[in-house]
Amino acid sequence: MGGVHVCSGKPASGDSCACDDVFLAAVEKAVLPYRGRPEDLVLALHDVQALRNYLPREALRVVARVLEIPESRVFGVVTFYSMFSDKPRGRHIVRVCESAPCCVMGAREVIDALLGELGVDMGGTTQDGRFTVETTSCLGVCGVAPALMIDDAVYGNLVPGDLPAILRRYE
């Protein structure tokens, strides 16, 4: 123990990403309940992603080893599902809905205001690492369009003026 493993990705702040032994031990601890159950790969990946909000390559290797499945299978699942990221992200993930109902109800104005408020482009992370903004095809809350989701909380019936108060709720 005591080594530092340099990740292949770079965090939003531009610092190098270090998957130290403490983190990799936490990854292994998160995956151990799924040992012998490769069919639970998606569940294991959710638990691992919750540790740092993304899945560093070194963490995927631990997942593959513990579940005794090829790394290519783990990487394939991570890159297939949009809910997983192998790139560093902010502490809070803002998902903006780009479905037709949200667009019709004014999502473009909300998205433009959100990006302006945070000073990022779509897919970007704020300079302080607080937020990453991503699109999603549907949040399943068309009745309250336009909507967005921050982590697990959904906000609907949005107008651009709602955003500053919502964003202040998140450190």
VENGI-V799419 format. One record per residue. N is the residue number from 1. RES is the residue in three letters. PHI is phi as a letter, one per 40 degrees, with the letter a starting at -180 (999 if undefined). Layout:
N;RES;PHI  N;RES;PHI
//
This chain:
1;MET;999  2;GLY;h  3;GLY;c  4;VAL;b  5;HIS;b  6;VAL;c  7;CYS;c  8;SER;c  9;GLY;c  10;LYS;b  11;PRO;c  12;ALA;d  13;SER;c  14;GLY;g  15;ASP;c  16;SER;c  17;CYS;c  18;ALA;b  19;CYS;c  20;ASP;c  21;ASP;c  22;VAL;c  23;PHE;c  24;LEU;c  25;ALA;c  26;ALA;c  27;VAL;c  28;GLU;c  29;LYS;c  30;ALA;c  31;VAL;c  32;LEU;d  33;PRO;d  34;TYR;c  35;ARG;d  36;GLY;g  37;ARG;b  38;PRO;c  39;GLU;c  40;ASP;c  41;LEU;d  42;VAL;c  43;LEU;c  44;ALA;c  45;LEU;c  46;HIS;c  47;ASP;c  48;VAL;c  49;GLN;c  50;ALA;c  51;LEU;c  52;ARG;b  53;ASN;g  54;TYR;a  55;LEU;b  56;PRO;c  57;ARG;d  58;GLU;c  59;ALA;c  60;LEU;c  61;ARG;c  62;VAL;c  63;VAL;d  64;ALA;c  65;ARG;c  66;VAL;c  67;LEU;c  68;GLU;f  69;ILE;b  70;PRO;c  71;GLU;d  72;SER;c  73;ARG;c  74;VAL;c  75;PHE;c  76;GLY;c  77;VAL;c  78;VAL;c  79;THR;c  80;PHE;c  81;TYR;c  82;SER;c  83;MET;c  84;PHE;b  85;SER;b  86;ASP;b  87;LYS;b  88;PRO;d  89;ARG;b  90;GLY;c  91;ARG;c  92;HIS;b  93;ILE;b  94;VAL;b  95;ARG;b  96;VAL;b  97;CYS;c  98;GLU;b  99;SER;c  100;ALA;d  101;PRO;d  102;CYS;c  103;CYS;c  104;VAL;c  105;MET;c  106;GLY;h  107;ALA;c  108;ARG;d  109;GLU;c  110;VAL;c  111;ILE;c  112;ASP;d  113;ALA;c  114;LEU;c  115;LEU;c  116;GLY;c  117;GLU;c  118;LEU;c  119;GLY;g  120;VAL;b  121;ASP;c  122;MET;d  123;GLY;g  124;GLY;c  125;THR;b  126;THR;c  127;GLN;d  128;ASP;c  129;GLY;g  130;ARG;c  131;PHE;b  132;THR;b  133;VAL;b  134;GLU;b  135;THR;c  136;THR;b  137;SER;c  138;CYS;a  139;LEU;c  140;GLY;g  141;VAL;b  142;CYS;d  143;GLY;c  144;VAL;b  145;ALA;c  146;PRO;c  147;ALA;b  148;LEU;a  149;MET;b  150;ILE;b  151;ASP;f  152;ASP;b  153;ALA;c  154;VAL;b  155;TYR;b  156;GLY;b  157;ASN;f  158;LEU;c  159;VAL;b  160;PRO;d  161;GLY;c  162;ASP;c  163;LEU;c  164;PRO;d  165;ALA;c  166;ILE;c  167;LEU;c  168;ARG;c  169;ARG;c  170;TYR;b  171;GLU;c
//
